[in-house]
Amino acid sequence: MDRFKYIEINSKIMFGKPVIRGTRIKVELILEKLANGETIDDILVAYPHLTSEVIHAALTEYQKWMKK
């Protein structure tokens, strides 16, 4: 079973970088946008097929993964 519900890591997708599951949106891109002052609402406007719950959950999973 996959250990991530909202993040996918696949060498055939975006060179194996962590992405939001079912998309080609890198978690790194979301982090960069937030670091540059964009809000989650701004991100949702740019990527309307995402939800705030998915973004929050993916970032939480990514943070846990990075601590390992």
Secondary structure, DSSP 8 states (H G I E B T S, - for coil): --S-SSEE--TTSGGG--EETTS--BHHHHHHHHHTT--HHHHHHHSTTS-HHHHHHHHHHHHHHHH-
